[in-house]
């Protein structure tokens, strides 16, 4: 069967969808329509969800149907129970012996059918029943849940599965809400070592009208984070069409970013949704995306960007990285401190590492640039930030600013004045005159408040980026103010991006890069080429664009269309 060259296309099939196939001849015609648009290489056939288990005979018919079409089959399990009338999701209670027994039975049944099984991202616990309260004891909820789910993984899931089928590969899918894993028992430190593989949730949906915090860049960022948690064992990215029907481009961007992050497999959820009239347009959309991107994905190297450190079980300035990524700043996240990186970005979550100041000091002594946020300064004050690094203090005062200035001489003087599209509330940082330099400031009344501070430390540079109270207000920073921020982040990059916000830059280690605008309008951007590059080749249309010399830089100017991928190779002519 024909497949894509650079990734696999997969569909997840919930148990109810499979049970509902009463006429396989009729279903065959429905699935023909999907295959007309998409080269489906694999399906995940679910045995259990919401308290419902499929009969073996029906599952065997489904396996035979897809196998006859040359499509690989794997199993799936969603560990949630029936609706209890309270709303929300209903993960299982794992301190219940009856639940453990039932889950073991489901796992054994599924392992008898498949050599690979994925756990949908309901594999967490939010239970606070009397039994869980008793078992928790004096532990924090997050510590209790991490310990509990590690035990369940080893004793209730993996061991029974391997006993029934020694060659079964067990995969855990991690959700898109990476900042809160530990609070619901997702053990990112231990579980990837216990399971045979991992999978990544790259759903972003509507960035505003949802109870999750999901800037579009998360579809890329979470994929890269999980890849660096379990290098080479991240099976793919999983996205869905929900809360995307307001704009099909919003749905498409999940697929684009999943594949730009170099996912091995693009998982579409779900079979029933793709066949439903509400989401049926997603099928040809996916087909066109896959066909287009398969023509150039093999040319893109390993994703690259400013290194980020998100320690295991940490949180703070939740999902801020994705707002920064939406400013055209490529990021590459790691669960371990990136000691050899030349540029490092640290948010408040990194300050949960009790040794973080020593690690930053070592990086600075090696000549690295370290960029920390105002939230990091606040949290790291408890660790002695002012005594170890520089005397900048996070205060309880706020400032409302709508005009800004930047310095062209390292902080001695400001030049120009730029206004934002709205007033922005920022925390006030205090710094010591002539000890730390104000590179970008927001104006008050006969006053200014630092937005970007800089100080030298040994061979390196420490920057402090002030984060607005509403992270989304980063999008309202004027273009001329975003540029010096990007220049700091992209000091070691072969390109520097100058544009409005909500445009993402995807960078690779082999002189390729891609751009995608999330804005609803057309506008011009410019890209400064460094390291001797003076032209780019467009991988989509094959044209070569020569840069123009502007002062000391070679600059490419492009007119970006909304929702379109621009993919380029850097060239020296």
C-alpha positions in Angstrom: 0.0 0.0 0.0 1.2 3.5 -0.8 2.5 5.5 2.2 4.1 8.9 2.8 7.8 9.0 2.6 8.6 11.0 5.7 5.9 10.1 8.3 3.1 7.8 8.8 -0.6 8.8 8.8 -2.7 7.2 11.5 -6.3 7.3 12.7 -7.5 6.6 16.3 -10.7 4.6 16.4 -12.7 4.8 19.7 -14.4 1.7 20.8 -17.9 3.1 20.1 -17.0 3.8 16.5 -15.9 0.1 16.0 -19.0 -1.3 17.8 -21.2 0.9 15.6 -19.9 -0.9 12.4 -22.8 -3.3 11.9 -22.4 -3.4 8.1 -18.7 -3.7 7.0 -19.7 -3.4 3.3 -21.3 0.0 4.0 -18.4 1.0 6.2 -16.0 0.0 3.4 -17.5 2.7 1.2 -17.2 5.3 4.0 -13.6 4.4 4.5 -12.9 4.5 0.8 -13.6 8.2 1.0 -11.0 8.7 3.7 -8.4 6.7 1.7 -9.2 8.8 -1.4 -7.7 11.7 0.4 -5.3 10.2 2.9 -2.7 7.5 2.7 -3.7 5.8 5.9 -0.8 3.6 7.2 -2.1 2.7 10.6 -5.2 2.6 12.8 -5.4 2.3 16.5 -8.4 0.2 17.5 -9.7 0.9 20.9 -11.0 -1.9 23.2 -12.3 0.2 26.2 -13.6 3.7 26.9 -16.2 5.2 29.3 -16.8 1.8 30.9 -17.6 0.2 27.5 -15.6 -2.9 26.3 -15.8 -4.3 22.8 -16.5 -8.0 22.1 -13.6 -10.0 20.7 -15.5 -11.2 17.6 -16.3 -7.6 16.6 -12.7 -6.5 17.1 -11.4 -9.4 15.1 -13.7 -8.4 12.2 -12.3 -4.8 12.4 -8.7 -6.0 12.5 -9.4 -8.2 9.5 -11.0 -5.3 7.6 -8.0 -3.0 8.0 -5.4 -5.7 7.5 -7.0 -6.7 4.1 -6.4 -3.1 3.1 -2.8 -3.2 4.0 -3.2 -1.0 7.0 -1.3 -1.8 10.2 -3.4 -2.2 13.4 -2.6 -1.5 17.0 -4.7 -1.4 20.1 -5.9 1.5 22.2 -7.3 1.9 25.7 -8.9 5.0 27.3 -8.8 4.7 31.1 -11.9 6.6 32.1 -15.3 5.6 33.5 -18.9 6.3 32.8 -20.3 9.9 33.2 -21.1 10.5 36.9 -23.3 13.6 36.3 -20.7 16.0 37.7 -19.3 17.2 34.4 -15.7 17.2 33.4 -13.7 14.0 32.7 -13.9 10.8 34.7 -10.5 9.1 35.1 -10.5 5.9 37.1 -9.9 5.7 40.9 -6.7 3.8 41.1 -6.8 3.1 44.9 -9.9 0.9 44.2 -9.2 -2.8 44.0 -12.2 -3.3 41.8 -10.8 -0.7 39.4 -7.4 -2.3 39.4 -8.9 -5.7 38.6 -11.0 -4.3 35.8 -8.1 -2.4 34.2 -5.9 -5.5 34.4 -8.6 -7.5 32.6 -8.9 -4.8 29.9 -5.1 -4.7 29.4 -4.9 -8.5 29.2 -7.7 -8.7 26.7 -6.1 -6.0 24.5 -2.7 -7.6 24.7 -4.2 -10.8 23.5 -5.2 -9.0 20.3 -2.4 -6.6 19.5 1.4 -6.4 19.7 1.2 -2.6 20.3 -1.1 -0.7 22.7 -1.4 3.0 23.3 -3.0 4.6 26.3 -5.1 7.6 25.4 -4.3 10.7 27.6 -7.0 9.9 30.2 -4.3 7.9 31.9 -4.2 10.2 34.9 -6.1 10.6 38.2 -8.1 13.5 39.7 -9.8 11.4 42.3 -10.3 12.7 45.8 -12.5 10.0 47.2 -12.2 8.8 50.8 -10.0 6.0 49.7 -7.6 8.3 47.8 -7.5 10.8 50.7 -6.6 7.9 53.1 -3.8 6.6 50.8 -2.4 10.0 50.2 -1.7 10.5 53.9 0.7 13.4 54.5 2.0 13.6 51.0 1.2 16.4 48.6 -1.5 15.5 46.0 1.0 15.6 43.2 3.6 13.4 45.0 0.9 10.9 45.9 -0.4 10.8 42.4 3.1 10.4 40.8 3.8 7.5 43.2 0.4 5.9 42.6 0.5 6.1 38.8 4.1 4.7 38.7 2.8 1.7 40.7 -0.3 1.3 38.5 1.9 1.4 35.4 4.2 -1.3 36.5 1.8 -3.7 38.4 -1.6 -3.2 36.8 -0.8 -2.3 33.2 2.6 -3.3 31.9 3.3 -6.5 33.8 -0.1 -8.1 33.0 0.2 -7.1 29.3 3.7 -8.6 29.0 2.5 -11.8 30.7 -0.2 -12.3 28.1 1.9 -11.1 25.2 5.7 -10.9 25.9 6.3 -9.0 22.7 3.6 -6.3 23.2 4.8 -2.7 23.0 3.1 -0.4 25.6 2.9 3.3 24.7 1.9 6.2 27.0 0.4 9.2 25.3 1.2 12.5 27.1 -1.4 15.3 26.9 -0.9 18.9 25.7 -1.1 20.3 29.2 2.6 19.6 30.0 2.9 22.2 32.8 0.4 20.3 35.0 1.4 16.7 34.4 2.5 16.0 37.9 -0.7 17.4 39.4 -2.7 14.6 37.8 -0.1 11.8 38.2 1.7 11.9 34.8 5.2 11.0 35.8 7.4 12.3 33.0 10.6 11.4 34.8 9.8 7.7 35.4 7.1 6.5 33.0 9.1 6.9 29.8 11.6 4.4 31.3 8.8 2.0 32.3 6.8 2.1 29.0 8.2 0.9 25.7 7.4 4.2 23.9 5.7 7.6 24.3 3.3 9.7 22.2 2.6 13.4 22.2 -0.7 15.4 22.4 -0.4 18.3 19.9 -4.0 19.5 20.1 -4.3 23.3 20.3 -7.9 24.0 19.2 -9.2 27.5 19.7 -6.6 29.5 21.6 -9.2 31.7 23.5 -12.6 29.9 23.7 -11.3 26.9 25.6 -10.6 26.2 29.3 -7.0 25.2 28.4 -4.2 27.6 27.6 -3.2 26.6 24.1 -1.3 29.1 21.9 -0.7 27.5 18.5 3.0 27.1 19.0 2.3 24.4 21.6 1.6 21.9 18.8 5.3 22.2 18.0 6.7 22.9 21.4 5.2 19.9 23.2 6.3 17.6 20.5 9.9 18.8 20.8 9.7 18.6 24.6 8.5 15.0 24.7 11.1 14.1 22.0 13.9 15.3 24.2 12.4 13.5 27.2 12.6 10.2 25.3 14.9 10.6 22.3 14.0 8.3 19.4 11.0 6.8 21.3 8.4 9.4 20.6 5.9 7.7 18.3 4.2 10.8 17.0 1.8 13.7 17.5 -2.0 13.4 18.1 -4.5 16.1 17.3 -8.2 16.5 16.9 -10.8 18.8 15.2 -12.6 20.0 18.3 -13.2 23.7 18.8 -11.6 24.3 15.4 -14.6 24.5 13.1 -14.6 28.3 13.5 -11.6 28.3 11.2 -10.3 25.2 9.3 -6.9 26.8 9.2 -6.8 26.5 12.9 -7.2 22.8 12.5 -4.6 22.6 9.8 -2.1 24.4 11.9 -2.1 21.5 14.4 -1.0 19.2 11.6 1.6 21.7 10.2 3.3 22.2 13.5 3.2 18.5 14.5 5.1 17.7 11.3 7.4 20.7 11.5 8.5 19.2 14.9 9.5 16.1 12.9 6.9 13.7 14.2 7.2 10.2 12.9 3.5 9.8 12.8 0.5 12.1 12.5 -2.4 10.7 14.5 -5.9 12.0 13.6 -8.6 11.7 16.3 -11.0 10.2 15.6 -12.5 7.9 13.0 -16.1 8.8 14.0 -15.3 12.6 13.9 -13.7 12.4 10.5 -16.8 10.6 9.1 -19.2 13.1 10.8 -20.6 15.9 8.7 -19.4 18.5 11.3 -15.7 17.6 10.7 -15.7 15.9 7.3 -13.8 18.7 5.6 -10.8 17.8 7.9 -10.2 14.7 5.7 -9.3 16.5 2.5 -7.5 19.2 4.5 -5.3 16.6 6.1 -4.7 14.9 2.8 -3.5 18.1 1.1 -1.3 18.9 4.1 0.3 15.5 4.1 0.9 15.6 0.4 2.4 19.0 0.4 4.7 18.6 3.4 5.9 15.2 2.4 7.7 16.9 -0.6 10.1 18.7 1.6 10.2 17.3 5.2 13.1 15.0 4.4 15.2 18.1 3.6 14.7 19.6 7.0 17.3 18.6 9.6 16.9 18.4 13.4 14.8 21.2 14.9 16.9 23.9 16.6 16.3 27.0 18.7 17.1 28.7 21.9 17.4 25.9 24.6 14.7 25.9 27.3 14.9 24.0 30.6 11.7 22.6 32.0 12.6 20.4 35.0 10.6 17.2 35.7 7.5 17.9 37.8 7.9 21.7 37.5 5.5 24.5 36.7 5.5 28.3 36.8 4.6 31.0 34.2 2.4 28.2 32.7 2.7 27.7 29.0 4.7 31.0 28.6 7.1 29.3 26.2 4.3 29.1 23.6 3.5 32.8 23.8 7.3 33.5 23.2 7.3 31.0 20.3 4.4 33.0 18.7 6.8 36.0 18.5 8.9 34.3 15.9 11.5 33.0 18.4 12.4 29.3 17.8 12.7 27.3 21.0 14.0 23.8 21.8 12.9 22.5 25.3 14.7 19.9 27.5 13.9 18.2 30.8 17.6 18.4 31.8 19.6 21.6 32.0 21.2 22.2 28.6 24.8 22.7 29.8 26.4 23.1 26.4 23.9 25.5 24.9 25.1 28.9 23.8 21.7 30.5 24.3 19.4 29.4 27.2 15.9 30.7 28.1 14.6 30.1 31.6 11.1 30.7 32.9 9.8 30.5 36.5 9.5 26.7 36.3 13.3 26.4 36.0 13.7 28.0 39.4 12.2 24.9 41.0 15.7 23.3 40.4 17.5 24.1 43.7 20.8 24.1 41.8 19.8 26.4 39.0 21.9 29.4 40.0 25.1 27.3 39.9 24.1 25.9 36.5 23.5 29.4 35.2 26.8 30.6 36.5 28.6 27.7 34.8 26.9 28.6 31.5 27.8 32.2 31.8 31.5 31.4 32.5 31.5 29.4 29.3 30.3 32.5 27.4 26.7 31.6 27.0 23.8 34.0 26.9 21.2 33.2 29.5 17.7 34.9 29.3 15.5 34.7 32.4 12.0 36.0 32.9 10.7 38.3 35.6 8.9 35.3 37.0 12.2 33.4 37.3 13.7 36.4 39.2 10.8 36.3 41.6 11.1 32.6 42.3 14.9 32.5 42.3 15.1 35.3 44.8 14.4 32.5 47.4 17.6 30.8 46.1 19.8 34.0 46.4 19.5 35.3 42.8 20.6 38.8 43.8 23.7 37.6 45.8 24.8 35.1 43.1 24.0 36.8 39.8 22.8 40.4 39.8 21.0 42.9 42.0 17.6 43.0 40.3 14.5 42.8 42.4 10.9 41.8 41.5 8.6 44.2 43.3 4.9 44.0 44.2 4.3 47.1 42.2 2.8 47.1 38.7 3.0 49.6 35.8 0.6 50.2 33.0 2.5 51.1 29.8 1.6 51.7 26.2 4.8 53.3 24.9 8.3 51.9 24.7 11.9 52.7 23.8 15.0 50.8 23.1 18.7 51.5 23.4 21.2 51.4 20.6 24.2 51.9 22.8 23.9 49.1 25.3 21.6 51.0 27.8 23.2 54.4 28.1 20.5 56.2 26.1 17.1 55.5 24.6 16.3 56.1 21.0 12.9 56.6 19.5 9.4 55.9 21.0 7.1 53.2 19.9 3.4 52.7 20.9 1.6 49.5 21.5 -1.9 48.8 20.3 -3.2 48.6 23.9 -2.0 49.4 27.4 0.0 46.5 29.0 0.3 45.7 32.7 3.8 44.7 33.7 5.5 44.0 37.0 8.0 46.6 38.1 11.6 45.4 38.4 14.2 47.4 40.3 17.8 47.5 39.2 20.9 49.4 40.2 22.1 52.2 37.9 25.2 51.5 35.9 25.4 47.9 37.3 22.6 46.5 35.1 21.6 48.1 31.8 18.0 48.9 30.6 17.9 47.8 26.9 14.1 48.1 26.4 11.8 50.1 28.7 8.1 51.0 29.0 7.4 54.6 29.8 5.5 55.9 32.8 5.1 59.5 34.0 8.7 60.9 34.3 9.7 57.3 34.8 10.5 54.1 32.9 10.2 50.5 33.7 12.5 47.8 32.4 11.3 45.3 29.8 14.7 43.9 28.9 17.7 44.2 31.2 21.3 43.1 30.5 24.4 42.6 32.6 27.7 40.9 31.8 28.9 38.0 34.0 32.3 36.4 33.3 32.4 35.6 29.6 28.6 35.5 29.2 25.6 37.8 29.3 22.5 37.6 31.5 19.3 39.1 30.2 16.1 39.6 32.2 12.8 39.8 30.2 9.8 41.3 31.9 6.7 39.3 31.2 3.3 41.1 31.1 0.6 40.1 33.6 -1.4 38.8 30.6 1.1 36.7 28.6 -0.9 37.4 25.5 0.0 41.1 25.7 3.4 40.1 24.4 1.7 40.0 21.0 0.9 43.8 21.4 4.6 44.8 21.7 5.5 47.1 18.8 7.5 45.5 16.0 10.6 47.7 16.7 10.5 46.5 20.3 10.2 42.8 19.3 13.3 43.1 17.1 15.9 43.6 19.8 14.3 40.8 21.9 14.6 38.5 18.9 18.2 39.6 18.4 19.0 38.5 21.9 17.3 35.1 21.5 18.7 34.5 18.0 22.3 35.8 18.5 23.7 32.4 17.3 21.1 31.8 14.6 21.9 32.3 10.9 18.7 34.3 10.6 17.1 37.1 12.6 13.4 37.7 12.0 11.8 41.1 11.9 8.0 41.0 11.8 4.8 41.6 13.7 3.8 39.0 16.3 1.9 35.7 15.9 4.4 34.5 13.3 6.4 31.4 14.1 9.9 30.7 12.9 10.9 27.0 12.7 14.7 26.5 12.5 16.8 23.4 11.7 20.4 22.5 12.2 21.1 22.1 8.4 20.5 25.7 7.2 16.8 25.2 6.5 14.0 27.2 8.1 10.2 27.6 7.8 7.8 30.5 8.6 4.1 30.4 9.4 1.8 33.4 10.1 -1.1 32.9 12.5 -2.4 36.4 11.8 -5.5 36.9 9.6 -3.9 39.5 7.4 -1.1 39.8 4.7 1.9 41.8 5.7 5.6 42.2 4.9 8.4 40.7 7.1 12.2 40.9 6.7 14.8 38.3 7.5 18.4 39.2 8.1 20.8 36.6 6.9 24.1 36.0 8.8 27.1 33.7 8.6 27.8 34.5 5.0 24.4 33.6 3.6 23.0 35.9 0.9 20.1 34.1 -0.7 17.4 31.6 0.0 15.8 28.8 -2.1 12.0 28.4 -1.8 11.3 24.7 -1.3 7.7 25.1 -2.2 8.0 26.7 -5.7 11.8 26.1 -6.3 12.6 29.8 -6.8 15.8 31.4 -5.5 15.5 34.8 -3.8 18.6 36.9 -3.5 19.1 39.1 -0.5 19.6 42.9 -0.7 22.5 44.6 1.1 21.1 46.9 3.8 23.9 48.6 5.8 25.9 45.6 7.0 23.2 43.0 6.6 21.8 40.8 3.8 18.0 41.1 4.0 15.2 39.1 2.4 11.8 40.8 2.4 8.7 38.6 2.1 4.9 39.2 2.0 3.4 36.5 4.2 -0.1 35.2 3.6 -2.1 34.0 6.6 -1.9 30.3 7.4 0.6 29.4 4.6 3.9 27.6 5.1 7.1 29.2 3.7 10.0 26.8 3.7 13.5 27.9 2.7 17.1 26.7 2.3 19.9 29.2 3.1 22.4 29.7 0.3 25.8 31.3 -0.1 26.3 32.6 -3.6 
